[in-house]
Amino acid sequence: MPAPEAAVSDEEVDTAVRLAETLTGDIAELREEETFRLEAVSEALGVDPLLLALGGLKTQKKAVDAQIRRLPAYDREFHDSHLCGLEELARHSGHTFSGVRTGYGAKEIQAVAEQIGRQPNHPARQRRQDAMSAAKEGAPGKVRAAVQETSSPCSGRIAPPLQGR
């Protein structure tokens, strides 16, 4: 059963209309300022404003992609119990289940550590890399020990070692 709608006074409607008009005007003003800024920079550099805008968006995209790699690293490496499951991280990050585990590396882990001011609680990636190194060296006891350390405390399954990047 839907909740009953609250009565809205004429004064509240007028306030909402004025706010919408103000916001619309502000947005138009911001667009005009951005167009002016792009044209000024374009003339100063001798570059088409479209190319400047695309370059700026490409830079933003790289920053967002880096953040999308750092957030799973934060979840997987810096918490005793993971905040989110791999499936959920995959769905929200646009990666596959495996891509969440392999989508970040030492660089992202270090960036998170610097940002939050502490080292990882469970450096799972390092343990998996140690297992891969031990496997390459042909040391089965070291491999077994390293793989046992990569067991997920949540699922009880053993996480397979990652391929080196």
N, C-alpha and C positions, 0 to 999 in steps of 0.2 A: 504494500500500500504506500503510495507516494506521500511524502510529507506535505502538510498544508503550506501553501505559499504565504509568505508574510506580506502584509499590506505595506505598500510603498507610498509615502506622502508625495505631494506635488513638489514640495521643497527638495526632497531627496532626488527626484527625477531631474529637476532643474540643475541641481548641483552636479549630477552625473553628466548631463548634457554639456554644461560649462567645462567640466574637466575633460571630456572627450574633445571638445573644440580646442581647448588649450593644448592638449597632447598632440592633436593633428597639426596645429600650427607649429609646435616645437619640432615635430618630426620634419615638416617641410623646411623649417629654418636650418636644421642639422644637415639635411640633404643639400641645400643650397651652399652651406659653408663647406661641406666635403667636396662638392663640385668645384667651388672656387679654389680650394686648397690643391686639389689634383691638377687643375689647370695651371696654377701658379708654379707648382713643382715641375710640371711637364714643360712649361716654357723655359724655366731656369735650367733644366737638365737636357732639354731637347729630346724628350721621350714622350711618346703617345700616352695620354692619361689612362687609356684602357690597359696598356702594358704595365703601367705603374700599379693600377688596381689589381691586376692579375698577380703581379709579383708580391704585393702585400698579402693577398689571399693565400698564395702558396706558402709564404712564411708563416702565416697563422695556422695553416693546415699542418705544417711540420711540427709546430708547437703543440697542437692538439694531439697529433699522432704520438708524440713523445709522452704526453700526459696519459694517453690511453695505455701506453706500455708501462708507465710508472705505477699506475693505480693497482693493477693486478700484482705487481711486484710488492707493493705495500701490503696488500692483503695476504699474499702467499708467504712472504719472507719476514714480516714484522709482527705477526700475531700468533699467539699460541693456538688459538682456534680461529680458523679462517672465517672472515666476516661473511663471505659469500661462497657458494659452491662453484666449481668449474663451469657447469652448465649455465648458471646464472651470469657469471662473468663473461662467458662466451657470447651469450645472447645480447648483453648490454654493450659489449665492446665491439661487436661486429667481427669477432674472431671465431675460429672453431674451438672445440673443447681442447684439442692439442695445441692450438695456437695460443691459448691463454698460458699454458705451461711453458711454451718455447718462445713466446713473444717478447720476453724481456731478458736482459742479460746483466752482466756485472756492472755495466755502465748505468743502467736504470736503477739497480739496487743501490749503487753508490750515490746516485742523485737523490734517492729517497732518504738514505741515511743522512746525507748532508742537510736535507730539507727539514727532517724531524729531529736531528741532533742525536741519533743513536744508531747502533749497529743492529742488524737483523737478529731476531730471536731464534729463528730456525733457517739458517742459510741452506735451504734445500737444494738450490741450484749448485752450490759448491759441492755438496755431498754427491750429487748426481755426476758432476764433472769428475770428482775424485774416483767414483765407480768406473767411469769411462776410461780414465787414465790407468786404473788398476787392471781393467780388462785388456787394454792395449799392451800392458806390461806382462800379461799372462799370469797374474797373481790371483787365483780363484778365491782364496781366503779373504783378501782385501776387497774383492768385488762383493762377496757375500756380506761382509760387514758394512760396506758402504751402501749397498742396496737395502739392507735391513734398516738403516738409519733414514732412508727416504720413505719409509712406510708412512702413509697419511694417518695422523691420529684420529681423523674424523671417519674415514671409511674402512680402515683396516686393510686396504689393498696396498700392494707395493707399487709405487710409481716407477715406471720404466726410466732408465737413464736417458738423458737428453743427448742428442748428437752435438758435438762441438760446433761452434759457429765460426 
